[in-house]
Amino acid sequence: MTAAIAADGRHRAVIENVSPCVDHGRFAAKRCAGDLVAVEADITTAASCEQFVKTVTDRFGRLDVLVNNVGDFRWGTLAEGSLEDWQDIFASNLMSVVFMSRAALPHMKKGRWGRIVNLGAVGAERAFGQAKISAYAAAKAAVVALSRSLALEEAKNGITVNVVNPSSIDEKELSLEEARKLRDARFPIGRPPTVEDVAAAVAFFASEEAEYVTGQVVNVSGGWML
């Protein structure tokens, strides 16, 4: 995601929450021509998120884009899953968005410009007959609702908030070029999804051209949602 956003060369400071962040940071550094710093942090706590943002703003002097792209996933029914599982899933998927957004907003407001892109999931709005994802689906649905409300709150400050819902990506290392050579009947578009497909949607929401787009949810699912 970071490499796709940085490719346009206009953003000086981009935060992408990933796990494990250091490994992803090193990977992105190989693809980004600009300055990049990897910060390891527990984003399920408010204090850690504030320190995370401070590290970035101290380094770059500003914050343009926040991509909330982290979240635990566990199979389990409501009856069988523990309360601890639910709390952990909500902490990593929902509260991380709350804490990071709260920490980032003052810096975006200062410049009267900002982009917040939250990663949801296709299960955030429809279950697709998949059982045992109630906690994850509920947390991602909450991210969608939060994003729409936050979009209204911050529109006057030049800050947009949008959601990208990716489908399940089986092969994280599969490139777009490689995917185009494969067939996958699960998706109407005929090929498997890639991280690059998701990154393209995130990069658009993070761009100058998307200044009139806020509170929206885009499903990057190759037609699977239809």
C-alpha positions in Angstrom: 0.0 0.0 0.0 2.7 2.4 1.0 4.6 1.9 -2.3 1.4 2.6 -4.3 0.6 5.8 -2.4 4.2 7.1 -2.5 4.4 6.5 -6.2 2.6 9.7 -7.0 5.4 11.7 -5.2 3.1 14.2 -3.7 2.7 12.9 -0.1 5.5 13.5 2.3 4.2 11.5 5.2 2.1 8.3 5.0 1.3 6.0 7.8 0.2 2.5 7.0 -0.6 0.1 9.9 0.5 -3.4 8.9 1.6 -6.5 10.8 4.4 -7.2 11.2 5.2 -3.6 10.4 8.9 -3.9 10.2 8.9 -6.6 7.6 6.4 -4.7 5.5 8.4 -1.5 6.0 11.5 -3.1 4.6 9.6 -4.5 1.6 8.1 -1.1 0.9 11.4 0.6 1.3 12.8 -1.5 -1.6 9.9 -0.2 -3.8 9.8 3.5 -2.7 12.2 6.1 -3.9 11.4 8.4 -1.1 12.3 8.4 2.6 10.6 5.7 4.7 10.7 4.8 8.3 9.3 1.6 9.8 7.9 1.9 13.3 7.0 -1.1 15.5 4.1 -0.3 17.8 1.1 -1.9 19.6 -1.8 -0.1 18.0 -4.3 -1.6 20.3 -3.4 1.0 22.9 -4.0 4.7 22.7 -0.7 5.7 24.1 1.3 3.6 21.7 -0.7 5.0 18.7 0.0 8.5 19.9 3.7 7.7 20.1 3.6 6.1 16.7 2.2 9.3 15.1 4.6 11.5 17.0 7.5 9.5 15.7 6.3 10.1 12.1 5.5 13.7 12.5 8.7 14.5 14.3 10.6 12.9 11.3 8.6 14.5 8.5 6.9 17.5 10.1 3.5 16.6 8.9 1.0 13.8 8.3 -0.9 13.5 5.0 -2.3 9.9 4.8 -3.3 7.3 7.3 -4.1 3.8 6.1 -5.5 1.5 8.8 -4.6 -1.9 7.4 -4.3 -4.3 10.4 -6.7 -6.6 12.1 -6.7 -10.0 13.7 -8.9 -12.8 12.3 -10.2 -15.9 14.1 -12.8 -18.5 13.2 -15.4 -19.0 15.8 -19.1 -18.9 16.5 -20.7 -16.5 19.0 -21.6 -19.4 21.3 -18.2 -21.1 21.1 -15.8 -18.2 21.0 -14.5 -16.7 24.2 -15.1 -13.1 25.3 -11.3 -12.6 25.2 -11.4 -13.6 21.5 -14.1 -11.0 20.8 -12.2 -8.3 22.8 -9.0 -9.1 20.9 -10.6 -8.9 17.5 -12.4 -5.7 18.3 -9.2 -4.2 19.7 -7.1 -5.0 16.6 -9.8 -4.3 13.9 -11.9 -1.5 15.4 -10.1 0.2 18.3 -6.9 0.4 16.3 -8.7 2.6 13.8 -10.2 4.7 16.6 -6.8 5.2 18.3 -4.8 5.9 15.2 -7.4 8.3 13.7 -7.6 10.2 17.0 -3.9 10.6 17.0 -3.6 11.6 13.3 -6.5 14.0 13.1 -4.9 17.0 14.9 -2.0 17.0 12.4 -4.3 16.7 9.4 -6.5 19.5 10.7 -3.5 21.7 11.1 -2.8 21.4 7.4 -6.5 21.3 6.5 -5.8 18.3 4.3 -5.8 14.6 5.0 -6.8 11.2 3.8 -7.9 8.3 6.0 -8.4 5.0 4.3 -9.6 2.1 6.4 -9.4 -1.6 5.3 -12.7 -3.4 5.8 -13.6 -6.8 4.5 -16.3 -8.2 2.1 -17.9 -9.8 5.2 -18.5 -6.3 6.7 -21.8 -6.0 4.9 -22.7 -9.5 3.9 -21.9 -12.8 5.5 -21.9 -14.8 2.2 -23.0 -17.9 3.9 -19.8 -18.1 5.9 -20.3 -19.2 9.5 -17.9 -18.7 12.3 -16.8 -15.1 11.5 -19.3 -13.2 13.7 -16.7 -11.3 15.7 -14.6 -10.3 12.7 -17.7 -9.4 10.6 -19.1 -7.3 13.4 -15.8 -5.5 13.9 -15.4 -4.7 10.2 -19.0 -3.6 10.0 -18.3 -1.2 12.8 -15.3 0.1 10.9 -17.6 0.9 8.0 -20.1 2.7 10.2 -17.3 4.6 12.0 -15.8 5.7 8.7 -19.0 7.1 7.3 -19.6 9.1 10.5 -16.0 10.3 10.7 -16.3 11.4 7.1 -19.1 13.7 8.0 -17.3 15.0 11.0 -14.1 15.9 9.2 -15.3 17.0 5.7 -15.2 20.6 6.7 -11.5 20.2 7.6 -10.5 19.0 4.2 -10.1 15.4 5.5 -11.7 12.5 3.6 -12.4 9.1 5.1 -13.1 6.0 3.0 -13.1 2.2 3.2 -11.7 -0.4 0.9 -13.2 -3.9 1.3 -10.9 -6.5 -0.2 -11.9 -10.1 -0.8 -9.9 -12.9 0.7 -6.4 -13.0 -0.9 -5.1 -16.6 -0.8 -1.6 -15.8 -2.2 -0.3 -12.6 -0.7 2.9 -12.7 -2.8 1.0 -13.2 -6.1 1.7 -10.3 -8.5 -0.9 -8.7 -10.8 1.0 -9.9 -13.8 1.0 -13.5 -12.5 -2.7 -13.3 -11.5 -3.7 -12.4 -15.0 -2.3 -15.7 -16.3 -4.5 -17.7 -13.9 -8.1 -18.6 -13.9 -10.3 -18.5 -10.8 -14.0 -19.4 -11.2 -14.9 -18.0 -7.8 -14.7 -14.4 -9.2 -16.7 -13.2 -12.2 -13.7 -11.3 -13.4 -12.0 -14.7 -13.9 -8.8 -14.4 -12.0 -7.6 -14.4 -8.4 -7.2 -11.1 -6.4 -3.9 -9.6 -5.5 -2.5 -7.1 -3.1 -1.9 -4.7 -6.0 -5.6 -4.6 -6.8 -6.4 -3.5 -3.2 -3.4 -1.0 -3.2 -4.8 0.7 -6.4 -8.1 1.4 -4.7 -6.3 2.7 -1.5 -4.0 4.9 -3.7 -7.0 6.5 -5.4 -8.6 7.4 -2.1 -5.3 8.8 -0.9 -4.9 11.0 -3.9 -5.6 14.7 -4.7 -8.1 13.6 -7.3 -10.3 11.9 -4.6 -10.9 15.2 -2.7 -14.7 15.1 -3.5 -15.0 11.4 -2.5 -15.7 10.7 1.2 -17.7 8.3 3.3 -17.5 5.7 0.5 -17.0 1.9 0.6 -15.4 0.2 -2.4 -15.4 -3.6 -2.7 -12.3 -4.9 -4.5 -13.7 -8.3 -5.1 -13.6 -9.0 -8.8 -17.4 -9.0 -8.9 -17.8 -11.5 -6.1 -20.0 -9.0 -4.2 -22.6 -8.8 -7.0 
